[in-house]
Structure formats: C-alpha cells, structure tokens
Amino acid sequence: MKISINQVKKLREKTNISVGDCKKALEKADSDFDKAFEILKKKGAKMLEKKKERETKDGFVGVYQHQNGKIGALVKISCESDFVAKNEEFKNFCHEISMQVAAMNPKDINELILQPYIKDNSKLIKNLVEEMIAKVGENIRIDDFKRIEI
C-alpha cells in the first residue's frame, strides 16, 4: 500500500518525530494511522528512556513577566549541548515553561510537570518536555524555577 505525503505530514504533526521515522511506521502499519502512531509511541518511549541517563551540562533560563511586571517567573532548563541551548525553538520552550510557572504557581518541579499546559489542556508539561526531547534529540530537564509576585 502506498503511503501518502499527507499521512506522513499528519503523523509528524501529531508526534514531532522525523519524517523518515513517520514514513517507516506507516509502512510497517500498512498505512493504518493509529497503528503507526502506537509504533512511534513505543519507539519514543524507548528513546526517552535512553536519553534520560545522559548528562545535561548546558541550558537556558526562561523568563516571563505578567500583569505589567507584577508577577515574574524564572525557569532553569538543562540540555546536553550549547547547540540546543542556543536554538530559538528551545529558548521559546523555556519561555513557555516560565509562563506556565507564572500562571499556575506550582509548589515544586513534580507538581509543575504534572500540570496541564495552559495553552493546551490535553497535554501535561511532562508531554511538552518529552516532545522537545524527541525534537532536538537531547536529554532535557527542568532543574529549577522561581516565581515572584508583588
């Protein structure tokens, strides 16, 4: 069965996994989108498990101010290399997580990663971290945050 570009694109948008891997999963699943998604989900879980062991020695501090400077949040997010730390998409990710901290005021990192994402309640912050790991191919960890309010 022939795999269409639209099928690959749809699967890539849902998983953030490479076009090549999406195509292979669709081929393996005989073009069945749900089966291909499950294949990639299992592959992603294995990949995440391997990356969790890798050292994160670089990173970026995300900053967000809200309500005319009355609330501020800093978030320290680590990655493996300065290449990723300097990446605009990673910097934006750090900003999004700092916005989450400002809005939701979690008490610790464990509470933060289990919160629904303020821009998409169907995802947890944990899912955003996993998606970023899959996208950049490096281990990423939220190390610390601070929320300040006047």
N, C-alpha and C positions, 0 to 999 in steps of 0.2 A: 504494500500500500504506500502511495506517495505521500510524503509529508509536505504540507503547505507552509509557506513563509508566515502566513497569519497564525497558524497553530504554534509555530516556534516563537513568534513575537508575543503571543498571548501568554505562553508558558514562561517566557523570560520575564515579562512584566510582573507576573504573579510571584516568581521565585527569586528574581535578581541573580540567577545563575547564568553562566555563559551560554551564548547562542549554540555553540557546539555541543555542550552537555544537554541542552534542551532538545536539540535535534536527535541526539543519540537516545535519550529517554523516550521520545515519541516513537522512534524506530523500534526500540525494544518493546514498547507497549502497543505495537501495531496501530499507531495513531490515536489510541484512547487517551484523551487528555487527563482524566482522573488517575489512570494507572501511571502515566508518565509523571504526574505530579507526585504520586506516592514514591516512585522510584527516586526522584530528585530529593524528596524529603528525607528518605533514608540515607542517601548519599551525603546530603548536607549535614545530617546529624553525626555521621562518621567523621566528616571533615572538621566540624566544630569541636568534636572531642579531641582530635589530634592537635588542633591549634590551641586549645586551652592550656596545654602544657608548655607552650612556647613563652619565652620571656618577653615582657613588654618594657622596653627601656627608653622609649620616646613617647611623645604625646602632644596634647594641646589642652589649653584651658579655655573652655567655652564661657562666655559672659552674656548675661541678659539683664536688661533693666526694664521695669514695668511701672505703670502708673506715674509717669513723669519723674522717675527716679526714686520713688518711694519704696520700691521693692527691687532687690538685686540678687542675682544668683551667679556663683562661680562653680564650674564643674571641671574637675581634672580627669581627663580620659586618656588612658595609655594605649599605645600601639607599639609595634615592633621596630619601625624604622622612621627616619625623618622624611622619607619619601611620602609615606602615608600621612604623617603629621602635617606636612605642608600642603596636602591635597585639599582643594576647595570643598569637595564633597564631604570629606572628613571634618573639616572646620565647620561646615554647615550642620553636620550631625551633632557636633559638640554644642553649637548654639541651640539646636532644638532640645537637647537634653537639659541645658541650663534654663530654657524657657519652661520646660516641664517642672523643674525644681521650683522655679519662681511661682508657678501657678498652683502646684499641688502640695507644696511644703512637706515632702516626705521626711520621716524622722531619721532614716538611715538608708544605706545603699540597697539592702534587701527589700525594704518597702518600695523604694524607687523602681527597681527592676520589675516588680510585680504589678505596678500601676498601669492602668490603661493609658495609652498615649492620648494626649489631649486633642490632637488633630485627627485621630482615627481610633475610636474606641474598640475596634475589632482587633487591635494589636496591643500587646504589652510592650513596655520599654525593653524587656528582655528580647522580644522579637526584633525590635529595631537594631539592637546590638548584634544579634545573630545575622541579620540581613547585611549589616555593614561588614561583618567579618567575611561573609560569603563574597561580597562585592570587592573588597580590597585584598582579600587573601591573606590577611594577617590577624593575629590574635588582638582583640580589643577588650579593654576592661575599664569600667567606670571605677576609679580609685577613690575619689573624694568629692564632696560638694559642700558648699556653704550658701545659705540663704539669709539675707539680711533685710529687715523691714523697719521703716520709720513709722 
